[in-house]
């Protein structure tokens, strides 16, 4: 099993910044990508950004490109989402996903989510 824990959410004014953290623990062998998703009230969960396990490749959704940066701290086994120039439309619960492939099957593990609220 893999445990995923997010932290760092909070209330911030438009134009401000937050840094979210995501730590994966447990039987993490086989995890090849970690992703951030978000879900606003009344809307479906949407992709935000991803990073491969080595941290050598990243991808961000168009809606956050240029403002959000995903990165990894190998020493702490933690993935970060640096969010700058925040907008009210960024308000959502942010979830961290760890994608694992083992024994020919794909598994996804999700954290509990962390609330990000951006005031105008």
For each residue, the residues with C-beta under 8 A, 3 or more apart:
1: 26 27 109
2: 24 25 26 27 28 31 98 100 107 109
3: 24 25 26 109
4: 22 23 24 96 97 98 109 110 111
5: 22 23 25 96 111 112
6: 9 20 21 22 94 95 96 111 112 113 114
7: 20 21 22 114
8: 18 19 20 21 114
9: 6 18 20 93 94 114 115 116
10: 18 115 116 117
11: 117 118 119
12: 16 17 18 86 116 117 118 119
13: 16 118 119
14: 86 87 88 118 119 120
15: 85 86
16: 12 13 86 118
17: 12 82 83 84 85 86
18: 8 9 10 12 83 86 116
19: 8 80 81 82 83
20: 6 7 8 9 36 80 81 83 94 96 114 116
21: 6 7 8 78 79 80
22: 4 5 6 7 34 36 78 79 80 81 96 111
23: 4 5 76 77 78 79
24: 2 3 4 28 31 34 77 79 96 98 109
25: 2 3 5 28 77
26: 1 2 3
27: 1 2
28: 2 24 25 31 77 98 100
29: 102
30: 100 101 102
31: 2 24 28 34 53 98 99 100
32: 52 53 99 100 101
33: 50 51 52 53 99
34: 22 24 31 50 51 53 72 79 96 97 98 99
35: 47 48 49 50 51 96 97 99
36: 20 22 47 48 49 50 70 79 81 94 95 96 97
37: 45 46 47 48 94 95 96 97
38: 45 46 48 90 92 93 94 95 116
39: 43 44 45 46 92 93 95 113
40: 43 89 91 92 93
41:
42:
43: 39 40 46 92
44: 39
45: 37 38 39 95
46: 37 38 39 43 61
47: 35 36 37 50 61
48: 35 36 37 38 60 61 64 68 81 94
49: 35 36 58 59 60 61 64 68 69 70 81
50: 33 34 35 36 47 58 59 60 70
51: 33 34 35 55 57 58 59 70 71 72 79
52: 32 33 55 56 57 58
53: 31 32 33 34 72
54: 57
55: 51 52 58 71 72 74
56: 52
57: 51 52 54
58: 49 50 51 52 55 69 70 71
59: 49 50 51
60: 48 49 50 64 65 68 69 70
61: 46 47 48 49 64 65
62: 65
63:
64: 48 49 60 61 67 68 83 90
65: 60 61 62 68
66:
67: 64 83 84 85 86
68: 48 49 60 64 65 81 82 83 84
69: 49 58 60 81 82 84
70: 36 49 50 51 58 60 79 80 81 82
71: 51 55 58 79 80 82
72: 34 51 53 55 78 79 80
73: 76 77 78 79 80
74: 55 77
75:
76: 23 73
77: 23 24 25 28 73 74
78: 21 22 23 72 73
79: 21 22 23 24 34 36 51 70 71 72 73 96
80: 19 20 21 22 70 71 72 73
81: 19 20 22 36 48 49 68 69 70 94
82: 17 19 68 69 70 71
83: 17 18 19 20 64 67 68 86 90 116
84: 17 67 68 69
85: 15 17 67
86: 12 14 15 16 17 18 67 83 90 116 118
87: 14 90 118
88: 14 91 118 119 120
89: 40 118
90: 38 64 83 86 87 116 118
91: 40 88 116 117 118
92: 38 39 40 43 116
93: 9 38 39 40 113 114 115 116
94: 6 9 20 36 37 38 48 81 113 114 115 116
95: 6 36 37 38 39 45 110 111 113
96: 4 5 6 20 22 24 34 35 36 37 79 110 111
97: 4 34 35 36 37 108 109 110 111
98: 2 4 24 28 31 34 108 109
99: 31 32 33 34 35 106 107 108
100: 2 28 30 31 32 106 107 108 109
101: 30 32 104 105 106 107
102: 29 30 105 107
103:
104: 101
105: 101 102
106: 99 100 101
107: 2 99 100 101 102
108: 97 98 99 100
109: 1 2 3 4 24 97 98 100
110: 4 95 96 97
111: 4 5 6 22 95 96 97 114
112: 5 6
113: 6 39 93 94 95
114: 6 7 8 9 20 93 94 111
115: 9 10 93 94
116: 9 10 12 18 20 38 83 86 90 91 92 93 94
117: 10 11 12 91
118: 11 12 13 14 16 86 87 88 89 90 91
119: 11 12 13 14 88
120: 14 88
